[in-house]
Amino acid sequence: MSPKRPDADVPPSLLLVDKPAGMTSHDVVAVARRVLSVRKVGHAGTLDPMATGLLVLGVGAATRLLGHLSGSDKTYDATVRLGQSTVTDDAEGEVTATTSAAGVGEDDVRAALAAQVGALQQVPSSVSAVKVGGRRSYDRVRAGEEFELAARSVTVHRIDVHRVGRPTPELLDVDVTVACSTGTYIRAIARDVGAALGVGGHLTALRRTSSGPFSIDRARPVEDAAAALAGPGPGPGVLALADAARAVFPARELSAEEAVAVGHGQRVPATGAAGLHAALAPDGRLVALVEDAGQVARVAVGFPPR
């Protein structure tokens, strides 16, 4: 067996990718690996194949940030269709029921959406990546199994209604923006609003516009973002490791001596500020994520020098 080809020498970075419809998040990662010739690429937060928008990739040591990014709040633009239910709660699934929404008014729609704002116990869509008994729920659905998913605690911060229109006399389409905690299923909101109105509902469009501090405005197609990283300097869609950490965490500026100590995993004096901090060397390099533990700050995640 031939030895594995070594990874190309590219700086650890985040790629802000605008995912197109039809690709899985894994597909996007695979493209980045191919363009960069780097195996160590991951993503922070899955997007369904139908969905478009912001997908944050980590390259090299920047993958160590992804676990902290995946828990960030998200914002989505979506279109909810009322009057039809599907097996997947979105437009990719087979229609399972059709009930006329001709009698549903805009005030009814706004009230049903308002009821989905706040702290919720949300049952995920059955065709989802949630694991049941160690298996993905979508695999169980495809195998014809019947089961119930447990409700999960999520928070919907706001739902802004932009337009309510009728593509046909029997259907209602509602364009919304949803700001929510991680783990919230926008498909499930469409399903539950349709159920509350007695007509069924599903998503026909979904686009993620922000994830934590990162916005779709800075995102680029995956090929372009990866090519920009492989170029002579950071380009559009690329965020250097230290800049990415500064965007997510408060910064702690280290002295030269502290940078050496933290780089070896040693503890340094605490600052009294709660939570993770991006510990930066005097030259601006990200050394670690550190967190106070009593009178000292300990290394939570280290980043080796290149």
PyMOL commands that set and color helices and strands:
alter all, ss='L'
color gray80, all
select helices_A, chain A and resi 25-36+60-69+106-114+137-142+186-197+216-218+222-230+241-248+256-263
alter helices_A, ss='H'
color red, helices_A
select strands_A, chain A and resi 13-19+41-44+52-59+74-82+84-86+95-98+118-122+131-132+135-136+152-165+172-180+201-211+214-215+238-240+251-253+268-269+277-280+286-293+296-302
alter strands_A, ss='S'
color yellow, strands_A
deselect
rebuild
show_as cartoon
